[in-house]
Amino acid sequence: GAVVSQHPSWVICKSGTSVKIECRSLDFQATTMFWYRQFPKQSLMLMATSNEGSKATYEQGVEKDKFLINHASLTLSTLTVTSAHPEDSSFYICSARERHFSLNNEQFFGPGTRLTVL
Amino acid sequence: AQSVAQPEDQVNVAEGNPLTVKCTYSVSGNPYLFWYVQYPNRGLQFLLKYITGDNLVKGSYGFEAEFNKSQTSFHLKKPSALVSDSALYFCAVREGGANNLFFGTGTRLTVIP
């Protein structure tokens, strides 16, 4: 149980285009999803927290107009990188927490999406 | 404010030997502590967590970690390392009542055959 998927697993796009990454909780309902970015040989940096049906909360320094997050249902959140540039190339990882959240619950992580912007 | 320190970027250990990956933390309230493992181009896999109770926590794949409140540490251990344990390990902390995890910088474990 508690499986989180991401699609696509990797994507290559041209500079200036937009890319959408999907994060799905397959066997549970997630009221909260988190989006992380990981640079090579570095830790995960939280980009934003999304709650189903409401606007995402972005971390300081993350451009909300560039990284659009939508959490329209209890099983799906999307991250859209708009007008992508080479510096946006990174590994993007989402995680989800169950609807019936208790303090003991850990986050369940997706497998990640490798974005390369040419 | 919360923070996590993993003082070693790289740990090398011979197969069959015990391994330790260090983690110290700083939180203002009660800590919820986690260890995750990441294989190349993959997301994070949960290993174990400490919420409350026994200080020694046992997790997946034979790993365990000991919560030490006085030293604010949560070191990851395994009695006998396998080559397949080679991966990137992340320690993470969440304050009680907080929403998100804060990760350390990761430690790359290499088990030498």
gemmi code that builds the backbone of each chain (N, CA, C; Angstrom):
import gemmi

chains = {
    "A": [
        ("GLY", (0.809, -1.204, 0.000), (0.000, 0.000, 0.000), (0.838, 1.248, 0.000)),
        ("ALA", (0.177, 2.421, -0.054), (0.817, 3.722, 0.000), (1.816, 3.916, -1.138)),
        ("VAL", (1.327, 3.775, -2.358), (2.189, 3.930, -3.535), (1.917, 5.282, -4.178)),
        ("VAL", (2.998, 5.958, -4.521), (2.919, 7.249, -5.203), (3.631, 7.120, -6.546)),
        ("SER", (2.968, 7.537, -7.588), (3.583, 7.463, -8.919), (3.810, 8.872, -9.462)),
        ("GLN", (4.745, 8.965, -10.364), (5.008, 10.217, -11.065), (5.098, 9.940, -12.546)),
        ("HIS", (4.602, 10.908, -13.316), (4.673, 10.762, -14.765), (4.926, 12.115, -15.393)),
        ("PRO", (5.880, 12.224, -16.299), (6.734, 11.137, -16.785), (7.904, 10.876, -15.834)),
        ("SER", (8.626, 9.826, -16.080), (9.804, 9.540, -15.256), (10.986, 10.372, -15.723)),
        ("TRP", (10.982, 10.712, -17.011), (11.994, 11.630, -17.510), (11.414, 12.390, -18.706)),
        ("VAL", (11.896, 13.612, -18.875), (11.423, 14.432, -19.980), (12.538, 15.371, -20.418)),
        ("ILE", (12.629, 15.515, -21.731), (13.575, 16.461, -22.337), (12.749, 17.462, -23.133)),
        ("CYS", (13.005, 18.738, -22.917), (12.231, 19.743, -23.629), (13.134, 20.875, -24.076)),
        ("LYS", (12.605, 21.675, -24.982), (13.346, 22.831, -25.473), (13.129, 24.025, -24.552)),
        ("SER", (14.108, 24.874, -24.510), (14.019, 26.082, -23.704), (12.824, 26.922, -24.153)),
        ("GLY", (12.061, 27.401, -23.192), (10.902, 28.231, -23.508), (9.577, 27.495, -23.501)),
        ("THR", (9.625, 26.191, -23.520), (8.390, 25.407, -23.488), (7.996, 25.114, -22.047)),
        ("SER", (6.777, 24.618, -21.885), (6.273, 24.268, -20.551), (6.159, 22.765, -20.416)),
        ("VAL", (6.390, 22.295, -19.224), (6.364, 20.861, -18.954), (5.484, 20.596, -17.741)),
        ("LYS", (4.616, 19.594, -17.847), (3.749, 19.236, -16.730), (4.169, 17.886, -16.169)),
        ("ILE", (4.286, 17.822, -14.860), (4.631, 16.584, -14.157), (3.461, 16.210, -13.253)),
        ("GLU", (3.047, 14.954, -13.339), (1.930, 14.488, -12.527), (2.413, 13.650, -11.348)),
        ("CYS", (1.724, 13.809, -10.244), (1.996, 13.016, -9.047), (0.679, 12.421, -8.578)),
        ("ARG", (0.624, 11.100, -8.487), (-0.616, 10.430, -8.104), (-0.413, 9.511, -6.905)),
        ("SER", (-1.345, 9.553, -5.985), (-1.394, 8.557, -4.921), (-2.316, 7.452, -5.417)),
        ("LEU", (-1.783, 6.246, -5.543), (-2.503, 5.181, -6.239), (-3.497, 4.439, -5.356)),
        ("ASP", (-3.231, 4.322, -4.087), (-4.088, 3.499, -3.251), (-4.471, 4.183, -1.950)),
        ("PHE", (-4.365, 5.499, -1.924), (-4.819, 6.230, -0.754), (-5.153, 7.651, -1.183)),
        ("GLN", (-5.887, 8.328, -0.334), (-6.257, 9.704, -0.602), (-5.294, 10.640, 0.119)),
        ("ALA", (-4.776, 11.570, -0.623), (-3.758, 12.469, -0.090), (-4.280, 13.898, -0.091)),
        ("THR", (-4.548, 14.414, 1.076), (-4.963, 15.813, 1.137), (-3.777, 16.753, 0.988)),
        ("THR", (-2.596, 16.261, 1.285), (-1.412, 17.089, 1.198), (-0.357, 16.405, 0.344)),
        ("MET", (0.170, 17.157, -0.597), (1.279, 16.671, -1.419), (2.399, 17.694, -1.382)),
        ("PHE", (3.601, 17.208, -1.476), (4.778, 18.061, -1.406), (5.589, 17.902, -2.690)),
        ("TRP", (6.153, 18.990, -3.145), (7.038, 18.958, -4.306), (8.437, 19.366, -3.893)),
        ("TYR", (9.393, 18.506, -4.261), (10.794, 18.748, -3.941), (11.604, 18.840, -5.231)),
        ("ARG", (12.732, 19.510, -5.099), (13.687, 19.578, -6.193), (15.035, 19.105, -5.649)),
        ("GLN", (15.701, 18.293, -6.442), (16.992, 17.772, -6.011), (18.033, 18.024, -7.083)),
        ("PHE", (19.064, 18.771, -6.726), (20.174, 18.994, -7.637), (21.180, 17.857, -7.452)),
        ("PRO", (22.013, 17.650, -8.457), (22.992, 16.553, -8.368), (23.823, 16.619, -7.104)),
        ("LYS", (23.892, 15.508, -6.425), (24.708, 15.370, -5.221), (24.278, 16.324, -4.114)),
        ("GLN", (23.022, 16.721, -4.129), (22.520, 17.592, -3.076), (21.241, 17.020, -2.482)),
        ("SER", (20.806, 17.658, -1.408), (19.632, 17.162, -0.715), (18.352, 17.598, -1.421)),
        ("LEU", (17.240, 17.153, -0.883), (15.949, 17.569, -1.404), (15.593, 18.936, -0.831)),
        ("MET", (15.170, 19.810, -1.698), (14.730, 21.129, -1.273), (13.225, 21.222, -1.494)),
        ("LEU", (12.498, 21.498, -0.447), (11.055, 21.631, -0.567), (10.729, 22.868, -1.388)),
        ("MET", (9.913, 22.664, -2.422), (9.506, 23.785, -3.255), (8.164, 24.347, -2.785)),
        ("ALA", (7.213, 23.433, -2.552), (5.878, 23.884, -2.204), (5.092, 22.746, -1.574)),
        ("THR", (4.090, 23.149, -0.852), (3.137, 22.213, -0.235), (1.769, 22.491, -0.828)),
        ("SER", (1.128, 21.441, -1.332), (-0.185, 21.657, -1.928), (-1.242, 20.887, -1.163)),
        ("ASN", (-2.322, 21.551, -0.908), (-3.462, 20.946, -0.239), (-4.631, 20.882, -1.214)),
        ("GLU", (-5.298, 19.770, -1.227), (-6.386, 19.546, -2.168), (-7.420, 20.648, -2.084)),
        ("GLY", (-7.718, 21.237, -3.231), (-8.749, 22.243, -3.301), (-8.341, 23.644, -2.900)),
        ("SER", (-7.087, 23.849, -2.584), (-6.655, 25.196, -2.210), (-5.322, 25.517, -2.873)),
        ("LYS", (-4.921, 26.756, -2.766), (-3.677, 27.189, -3.398), (-2.470, 26.595, -2.674)),
        ("ALA", (-1.442, 26.352, -3.462), (-0.223, 25.802, -2.881), (0.523, 26.861, -2.071)),
        ("THR", (1.257, 26.400, -1.101), (2.115, 27.263, -0.296), (3.548, 27.059, -0.759)),
        ("TYR", (4.151, 28.131, -1.249), (5.488, 28.039, -1.813), (6.547, 28.427, -0.782)),
        ("GLU", (7.685, 27.760, -0.866), (8.808, 28.107, -0.009), (9.466, 29.388, -0.517)),
        ("GLN", (10.149, 30.027, 0.386), (10.820, 31.273, 0.027), (11.803, 31.053, -1.107)),
        ("GLY", (11.740, 31.926, -2.093), (12.661, 31.841, -3.220), (12.140, 31.040, -4.396)),
        ("VAL", (11.019, 30.380, -4.235), (10.434, 29.601, -5.327), (9.395, 30.461, -6.041)),
        ("GLU", (9.556, 30.612, -7.352), (8.657, 31.479, -8.117), (7.349, 30.760, -8.391)),
        ("LYS", (6.287, 31.237, -7.831), (4.995, 30.577, -8.002), (4.462, 30.695, -9.413)),
        ("ASP", (4.862, 31.746, -10.136), (4.393, 31.890, -11.518), (5.170, 31.001, -12.475)),
        ("LYS", (6.312, 30.545, -12.031), (7.118, 29.677, -12.883), (6.792, 28.207, -12.603)),
        ("PHE", (6.575, 27.887, -11.371), (6.276, 26.521, -10.963), (4.819, 26.471, -10.492)),
        ("LEU", (3.936, 26.163, -11.447), (2.512, 26.155, -11.156), (2.110, 24.803, -10.577)),
        ("ILE", (1.459, 24.839, -9.442), (1.041, 23.611, -8.781), (-0.467, 23.598, -8.663)),
        ("ASN", (-1.030, 22.469, -9.057), (-2.462, 22.267, -8.967), (-2.741, 20.963, -8.242)),
        ("HIS", (-3.651, 21.004, -7.298), (-3.993, 19.809, -6.520), (-5.510, 19.685, -6.544)),
        ("ALA", (-5.998, 19.254, -7.696), (-7.433, 19.309, -7.961), (-8.224, 18.167, -7.339)),
        ("SER", (-7.553, 17.080, -7.023), (-8.270, 15.955, -6.433), (-7.438, 15.344, -5.320)),
        ("LEU", (-8.027, 14.402, -4.605), (-7.338, 13.774, -3.477), (-6.276, 12.775, -3.912)),
        ("THR", (-6.156, 12.558, -5.218), (-5.150, 11.600, -5.689), (-4.213, 12.166, -6.737)),
        ("LEU", (-4.363, 13.427, -7.065), (-3.541, 13.978, -8.145), (-3.088, 15.400, -7.848)),
        ("SER", (-1.803, 15.617, -8.006), (-1.233, 16.960, -7.985), (-0.329, 17.097, -9.200)),
        ("THR", (-0.315, 18.284, -9.798), (0.545, 18.508, -10.957), (1.457, 19.705, -10.716)),
        ("LEU", (2.654, 19.578, -11.251), (3.630, 20.662, -11.243), (3.924, 21.016, -12.688)),
        ("THR", (3.685, 22.262, -13.053), (3.981, 22.716, -14.403), (5.137, 23.706, -14.350)),
        ("VAL", (6.193, 23.372, -15.046), (7.337, 24.276, -15.165), (7.101, 25.111, -16.414)),
        ("THR", (6.829, 26.374, -16.235), (6.493, 27.228, -17.366), (7.742, 27.905, -17.932)),
        ("SER", (7.753, 28.073, -19.242), (8.882, 28.711, -19.924), (10.209, 28.184, -19.366)),
        ("ALA", (10.376, 26.900, -19.522), (11.534, 26.237, -18.915), (12.849, 26.731, -19.507)),
        ("HIS", (13.852, 26.779, -18.676), (15.195, 27.157, -19.085), (16.179, 26.096, -18.597)),
        ("PRO", (17.367, 26.054, -19.159), (18.328, 25.021, -18.750), (18.569, 24.959, -17.247)),
        ("GLU", (18.495, 26.074, -16.570), (18.737, 26.059, -15.122), (17.605, 25.383, -14.340)),
        ("ASP", (16.496, 25.106, -15.036), (15.399, 24.376, -14.393), (15.618, 22.865, -14.443)),
        ("SER", (16.624, 22.458, -15.187), (16.936, 21.030, -15.270), (17.255, 20.507, -13.876)),
        ("SER", (16.566, 19.438, -13.517), (16.724, 18.927, -12.161), (15.930, 17.638, -12.018)),
        ("PHE", (15.994, 17.074, -10.828), (15.199, 15.906, -10.483), (14.093, 16.388, -9.559)),
        ("TYR", (12.848, 16.195, -9.982), (11.710, 16.668, -9.213), (11.017, 15.466, -8.568)),
        ("ILE", (10.811, 15.560, -7.273), (10.210, 14.459, -6.520), (8.984, 14.970, -5.771)),
        ("CYS", (7.905, 14.192, -5.847), (6.729, 14.545, -5.075), (6.547, 13.541, -3.936)),
        ("SER", (5.831, 13.953, -2.933), (5.457, 13.040, -1.857), (4.031, 13.348, -1.442)),
        ("ALA", (3.411, 12.389, -0.790), (2.013, 12.545, -0.404), (1.797, 12.023, 1.000)),
        ("ARG", (0.845, 12.642, 1.663), (0.476, 12.195, 3.000), (-0.997, 11.844, 2.988)),
        ("GLU", (-1.322, 10.790, 3.744), (-2.693, 10.286, 3.714), (-3.709, 11.292, 4.229)),
        ("ARG", (-4.945, 11.107, 3.767), (-6.024, 12.011, 4.142), (-6.229, 12.038, 5.642)),
        ("HIS", (-6.280, 10.842, 6.237), (-6.521, 10.768, 7.678), (-5.189, 10.887, 8.387)),
        ("PHE", (-4.681, 12.077, 8.345), (-3.331, 12.341, 8.810), (-3.219, 12.194, 10.316)),
        ("SER", (-2.225, 11.462, 10.714), (-1.868, 11.448, 12.120), (-0.401, 11.795, 12.209)),
        ("LEU", (0.017, 12.210, 13.332), (1.399, 12.656, 13.476), (2.391, 11.528, 13.245)),
        ("ASN", (1.933, 10.284, 13.282), (2.848, 9.178, 13.050), (3.086, 8.903, 11.578)),
        ("ASN", (2.277, 9.477, 10.718), (2.387, 9.132, 9.305), (3.584, 9.809, 8.656)),
        ("GLU", (4.346, 9.028, 7.955), (5.413, 9.623, 7.177), (4.893, 9.933, 5.794)),
        ("GLN", (5.672, 10.668, 5.036), (5.322, 10.957, 3.660), (5.724, 9.790, 2.778)),
        ("PHE", (4.957, 9.563, 1.744), (5.264, 8.528, 0.769), (5.737, 9.215, -0.511)),
        ("PHE", (6.897, 8.777, -0.981), (7.552, 9.493, -2.063), (7.328, 8.826, -3.411)),
        ("GLY", (7.214, 9.658, -4.431), (7.192, 9.164, -5.792), (8.597, 8.842, -6.265)),
        ("PRO", (8.718, 8.224, -7.434), (10.018, 7.804, -7.957), (10.824, 8.934, -8.569)),
        ("GLY", (10.211, 10.112, -8.735), (10.946, 11.243, -9.276), (10.796, 11.405, -10.774)),
        ("THR", (11.017, 12.622, -11.249), (10.997, 12.960, -12.673), (12.266, 13.732, -12.999)),
        ("ARG", (12.995, 13.218, -13.961), (14.227, 13.894, -14.395), (13.878, 14.830, -15.535)),
        ("LEU", (14.027, 16.133, -15.324), (13.760, 17.138, -16.361), (15.075, 17.668, -16.908)),
        ("THR", (15.198, 17.616, -18.217), (16.359, 18.194, -18.896), (15.853, 19.222, -19.898)),
        ("VAL", (16.304, 20.451, -19.755), (15.905, 21.525, -20.652), (17.087, 21.877, -21.549)),
        ("LEU", (16.865, 21.765, -22.847), (17.974, 22.001, -23.787), (18.063, 23.467, -24.195)),
    ],
    "B": [
        ("ALA", (13.290, 26.818, 14.720), (13.817, 26.366, 13.428), (14.335, 24.936, 13.572)),
        ("GLN", (14.254, 24.211, 12.520), (14.708, 22.826, 12.531), (15.855, 22.652, 11.546)),
        ("SER", (16.761, 21.774, 11.865), (17.883, 21.489, 10.976), (18.362, 20.066, 11.201)),
        ("VAL", (19.013, 19.546, 10.190), (19.562, 18.202, 10.238), (20.980, 18.254, 9.692)),
        ("ALA", (21.890, 17.583, 10.352), (23.269, 17.530, 9.886), (23.685, 16.088, 9.663)),
        ("GLN", (24.214, 15.844, 8.505), (24.843, 14.561, 8.208), (26.307, 14.895, 7.937)),
        ("PRO", (27.161, 14.688, 8.912), (28.528, 15.215, 8.832), (29.404, 14.540, 7.792)),
        ("GLU", (29.006, 13.367, 7.333), (29.833, 12.640, 6.375), (29.166, 12.605, 5.010)),
        ("ASP", (29.856, 13.136, 4.003), (29.330, 13.059, 2.644), (29.418, 11.635, 2.111)),
        ("GLN", (30.456, 10.925, 2.566), (30.747, 9.603, 2.005), (31.166, 8.684, 3.143)),
        ("VAL", (30.626, 7.472, 3.116), (31.039, 6.435, 4.059), (31.362, 5.186, 3.267)),
        ("ASN", (32.534, 4.659, 3.483), (32.929, 3.406, 2.836), (33.078, 2.326, 3.895)),
        ("VAL", (32.562, 1.159, 3.590), (32.660, 0.049, 4.533), (32.799, -1.249, 3.752)),
        ("ALA", (33.533, -2.179, 4.310), (33.713, -3.470, 3.665), (32.475, -4.332, 3.880)),
        ("GLU", (32.164, -5.124, 2.876), (31.017, -6.029, 2.978), (31.174, -6.935, 4.188)),
        ("GLY", (30.097, -7.079, 4.944), (30.125, -7.920, 6.134), (30.452, -7.164, 7.410)),
        ("ASN", (31.020, -5.981, 7.262), (31.333, -5.171, 8.446), (30.121, -4.365, 8.879)),
        ("PRO", (30.099, -3.956, 10.145), (28.995, -3.087, 10.569), (29.140, -1.695, 9.960)),
        ("LEU", (28.007, -1.048, 9.731), (28.043, 0.299, 9.184), (27.274, 1.263, 10.092)),
        ("THR", (27.710, 2.511, 10.066), (27.026, 3.587, 10.774), (26.988, 4.813, 9.887)),
        ("VAL", (25.825, 5.395, 9.753), (25.662, 6.665, 9.043), (25.116, 7.660, 10.062)),
        ("LYS", (25.842, 8.751, 10.240), (25.539, 9.660, 11.349), (24.531, 10.744, 10.981)),
        ("CYS", (23.763, 11.128, 11.987), (22.778, 12.198, 11.819), (22.572, 12.889, 13.157)),
        ("THR", (22.628, 14.198, 13.153), (22.245, 14.975, 14.328), (21.189, 15.980, 13.905)),
        ("TYR", (20.391, 16.402, 14.849), (19.260, 17.244, 14.498), (19.116, 18.376, 15.503)),
        ("SER", (18.317, 19.352, 15.110), (17.976, 20.447, 16.005), (16.535, 20.849, 15.738)),
        ("VAL", (15.704, 20.740, 16.775), (14.311, 21.184, 16.689), (13.950, 21.849, 18.002)),
        ("SER", (12.925, 22.650, 17.972), (12.516, 23.335, 19.191), (11.516, 22.512, 19.991)),
        ("GLY", (10.852, 21.583, 19.332), (9.876, 20.758, 20.029), (10.270, 19.298, 19.979)),
        ("ASN", (9.299, 18.427, 20.080), (9.574, 16.992, 19.993), (9.928, 16.614, 18.554)),
        ("PRO", (11.002, 15.875, 18.371), (11.402, 15.518, 17.003), (10.747, 14.229, 16.526)),
        ("TYR", (10.347, 14.244, 15.284), (9.981, 13.030, 14.586), (11.083, 12.799, 13.562)),
        ("LEU", (11.768, 11.685, 13.651), (12.989, 11.450, 12.883), (12.810, 10.303, 11.903)),
        ("PHE", (13.407, 10.445, 10.739), (13.222, 9.489, 9.658), (14.555, 9.228, 8.966)),
        ("TRP", (14.667, 8.020, 8.404), (15.739, 7.696, 7.490), (15.126, 7.200, 6.179)),
        ("TYR", (15.684, 7.733, 5.086), (15.273, 7.319, 3.752), (16.514, 6.904, 2.965)),
        ("VAL", (16.311, 6.032, 1.984), (17.392, 5.622, 1.089), (16.989, 5.953, -0.341)),
        ("GLN", (17.968, 6.380, -1.108), (17.713, 6.721, -2.512), (18.711, 6.012, -3.396)),
        ("TYR", (18.191, 5.260, -4.366), (19.024, 4.628, -5.376), (19.073, 5.538, -6.603)),
        ("PRO", (20.063, 5.380, -7.469), (20.246, 6.306, -8.601), (18.971, 6.514, -9.404)),
        ("ASN", (18.648, 7.761, -9.646), (17.491, 8.164, -10.455), (16.175, 7.610, -9.926)),
        ("ARG", (16.106, 7.424, -8.641), (14.886, 6.942, -8.010), (14.455, 7.898, -6.915)),
        ("GLY", (13.198, 7.778, -6.511), (12.725, 8.555, -5.378), (13.215, 7.958, -4.076)),
        ("LEU", (12.726, 8.504, -2.991), (13.163, 8.056, -1.677), (12.332, 6.883, -1.186)),
        ("GLN", (13.025, 5.952, -0.582), (12.348, 4.822, 0.047), (12.487, 4.928, 1.556)),
        ("PHE", (11.379, 4.769, 2.231), (11.355, 4.869, 3.687), (12.056, 3.673, 4.321)),
        ("LEU", (12.933, 3.954, 5.290), (13.636, 2.888, 6.013), (13.067, 2.693, 7.408)),
        ("LEU", (12.988, 3.777, 8.153), (12.503, 3.683, 9.524), (12.209, 5.070, 10.070)),
        ("LYS", (11.545, 5.082, 11.218), (11.208, 6.354, 11.852), (11.205, 6.195, 13.365)),
        ("TYR", (11.442, 7.309, 14.030), (11.269, 7.390, 15.473), (10.216, 8.465, 15.754)),
        ("ILE", (9.192, 8.045, 16.481), (8.160, 8.996, 16.891), (8.169, 9.104, 18.415)),
        ("THR", (8.063, 7.957, 19.045), (8.086, 7.908, 20.495), (8.381, 6.472, 20.892)),
        ("GLY", (8.598, 6.233, 22.186), (8.802, 4.858, 22.633), (10.263, 4.477, 22.703)),
        ("ASP", (10.556, 3.233, 22.378), (11.925, 2.715, 22.472), (12.880, 3.542, 21.631)),
        ("ASN", (14.042, 3.792, 22.219), (15.027, 4.606, 21.496), (15.632, 3.862, 20.317)),
        ("LEU", (15.653, 2.545, 20.369), (16.186, 1.760, 19.269), (15.039, 1.374, 18.335)),
        ("VAL", (15.161, 1.817, 17.117), (14.113, 1.585, 16.131), (14.639, 0.635, 15.064)),
        ("LYS", (13.873, -0.372, 14.757), (14.261, -1.306, 13.693), (13.433, -1.022, 12.453)),
        ("GLY", (14.107, -1.105, 11.300), (13.425, -0.783, 10.065), (13.626, -1.826, 8.999)),
        ("SER", (13.515, -1.355, 7.761), (13.598, -2.254, 6.612), (15.036, -2.689, 6.360)),
        ("TYR", (15.161, -3.856, 5.695), (16.435, -4.363, 5.195), (17.497, -4.536, 6.282)),
        ("GLY", (17.079, -4.740, 7.514), (18.020, -4.983, 8.596), (18.617, -3.741, 9.215)),
        ("PHE", (18.162, -2.580, 8.788), (18.669, -1.333, 9.360), (17.985, -1.034, 10.693)),
        ("GLU", (18.712, -0.300, 11.514), (18.165, 0.182, 12.767), (18.783, 1.540, 13.073)),
        ("ALA", (18.143, 2.273, 13.960), (18.665, 3.583, 14.344), (18.370, 3.804, 15.817)),
        ("GLU", (19.259, 4.535, 16.449), (19.095, 4.806, 17.869), (18.898, 6.285, 18.114)),
        ("PHE", (17.796, 6.601, 18.751), (17.498, 7.974, 19.116), (18.211, 8.289, 20.427)),
        ("ASN", (19.026, 9.343, 20.410), (19.731, 9.768, 21.600), (19.385, 11.223, 21.859)),
        ("LYS", (18.506, 11.428, 22.824), (18.009, 12.777, 23.058), (19.099, 13.715, 23.578)),
        ("SER", (19.957, 13.212, 24.457), (20.982, 14.081, 25.047), (22.005, 14.525, 24.007)),
        ("GLN", (22.265, 13.663, 23.038), (23.217, 14.016, 21.982), (22.515, 14.509, 20.721)),
        ("THR", (21.217, 14.581, 20.764), (20.387, 14.983, 19.609), (20.862, 14.270, 18.347)),
        ("SER", (20.982, 12.957, 18.463), (21.454, 12.171, 17.323), (20.468, 11.060, 16.990)),
        ("PHE", (20.584, 10.600, 15.762), (19.726, 9.507, 15.280), (20.534, 8.759, 14.217)),
        ("HIS", (21.576, 8.083, 14.651), (22.486, 7.407, 13.728), (21.871, 6.129, 13.177)),
        ("LEU", (22.103, 5.901, 11.918), (21.619, 4.698, 11.235), (22.693, 3.621, 11.307)),
        ("LYS", (22.263, 2.387, 11.584), (23.238, 1.309, 11.743), (22.742, 0.031, 11.097)),
        ("LYS", (23.723, -0.809, 10.786), (23.415, -2.153, 10.315), (24.564, -3.054, 10.726)),
        ("PRO", (24.282, -4.213, 11.297), (25.354, -5.069, 11.827), (26.301, -5.610, 10.758)),
        ("SER", (25.769, -5.887, 9.566), (26.584, -6.507, 8.527), (26.185, -5.927, 7.174)),
        ("ALA", (27.069, -5.146, 6.580), (26.739, -4.430, 5.351), (26.741, -5.361, 4.131)),
        ("LEU", (25.842, -5.062, 3.206), (25.778, -5.762, 1.924), (26.156, -4.794, 0.802)),
        ("VAL", (26.684, -5.340, -0.276), (27.016, -4.496, -1.429), (25.767, -3.763, -1.918)),
        ("SER", (24.638, -4.433, -1.832), (23.375, -3.835, -2.296), (22.899, -2.689, -1.402)),
        ("ASP", (23.546, -2.488, -0.264), (23.206, -1.346, 0.588), (23.807, -0.044, 0.059)),
        ("SER", (24.677, -0.141, -0.913), (25.305, 1.055, -1.479), (24.237, 1.961, -2.076)),
        ("ALA", (24.154, 3.172, -1.575), (23.109, 4.105, -1.997), (23.332, 5.426, -1.273)),
        ("LEU", (22.400, 6.344, -1.491), (22.432, 7.642, -0.821), (21.399, 7.621, 0.302)),
        ("TYR", (21.814, 7.996, 1.489), (20.950, 7.922, 2.658), (20.669, 9.319, 3.190)),
        ("PHE", (19.399, 9.563, 3.456), (18.974, 10.859, 3.959), (18.316, 10.707, 5.319)),
        ("CYS", (18.730, 11.568, 6.232), (18.079, 11.715, 7.521), (17.130, 12.903, 7.417)),
        ("ALA", (15.982, 12.808, 8.065), (15.017, 13.903, 8.007), (14.345, 14.068, 9.364)),
        ("VAL", (13.906, 15.282, 9.617), (13.251, 15.572, 10.887), (12.001, 16.394, 10.639)),
        ("ARG", (11.031, 16.175, 11.486), (9.824, 17.016, 11.468), (9.479, 17.326, 12.910)),
        ("GLU", (9.220, 18.571, 13.172), (8.785, 18.950, 14.508), (7.348, 18.492, 14.720)),
        ("GLY", (7.023, 18.146, 15.922), (5.650, 17.757, 16.223), (4.683, 18.868, 15.856)),
        ("GLY", (3.702, 18.544, 15.054), (2.733, 19.540, 14.633), (3.093, 20.258, 13.350)),
        ("ALA", (4.347, 20.154, 12.926), (4.757, 20.803, 11.673), (4.272, 19.977, 10.488)),
        ("ASN", (4.275, 20.617, 9.332), (3.684, 19.991, 8.169), (4.689, 19.201, 7.332)),
        ("ASN", (5.909, 19.684, 7.234), (6.809, 19.085, 6.260), (8.096, 18.580, 6.897)),
        ("LEU", (8.802, 17.762, 6.121), (10.076, 17.213, 6.537), (11.208, 18.139, 6.157)),
        ("PHE", (12.259, 18.128, 6.971), (13.479, 18.849, 6.639), (14.583, 17.817, 6.517)),
        ("PHE", (15.266, 17.828, 5.359), (16.240, 16.782, 5.062), (17.670, 17.221, 5.314)),
        ("GLY", (18.494, 16.254, 5.691), (19.929, 16.466, 5.703), (20.476, 16.430, 4.285)),
        ("THR", (21.774, 16.639, 4.163), (22.404, 16.743, 2.848), (22.714, 15.395, 2.230)),
        ("GLY", (22.506, 14.343, 2.978), (22.703, 13.010, 2.433), (24.106, 12.474, 2.659)),
        ("THR", (24.199, 11.171, 2.791), (25.480, 10.472, 2.928), (25.511, 9.332, 1.928)),
        ("ARG", (26.544, 9.332, 1.110), (26.661, 8.250, 0.136), (27.408, 7.093, 0.777)),
        ("LEU", (26.737, 5.967, 0.858), (27.330, 4.755, 1.421), (27.807, 3.851, 0.298)),
        ("THR", (29.043, 3.465, 0.383), (29.608, 2.506, -0.558), (30.095, 1.293, 0.209)),
        ("VAL", (29.549, 0.140, -0.135), (29.971, -1.113, 0.495), (30.880, -1.825, -0.487)),
        ("ILE", (32.085, -2.071, -0.036), (33.124, -2.625, -0.902), (33.151, -4.142, -0.776)),
        ("PRO", (33.059, -4.822, -1.918), (33.026, -6.303, -1.861), (34.322, -6.884, -1.295)),
    ],
}
model = gemmi.Model(1)
for chain_id, residues in chains.items():
    chain = gemmi.Chain(chain_id)
    for i, (resn, *xyz) in enumerate(residues, 1):
        res = gemmi.Residue()
        res.name, res.seqid = resn, gemmi.SeqId(i, " ")
        for name, pos in zip(("N", "CA", "C"), xyz):
            atom = gemmi.Atom()
            atom.name, atom.element = name, gemmi.Element(name[0])
            atom.pos, atom.b_iso = gemmi.Position(*pos), 0.0
            res.add_atom(atom)
        chain.add_residue(res)
    model.add_chain(chain)
structure = gemmi.Structure()
structure.add_model(model)
structure.setup_entities()
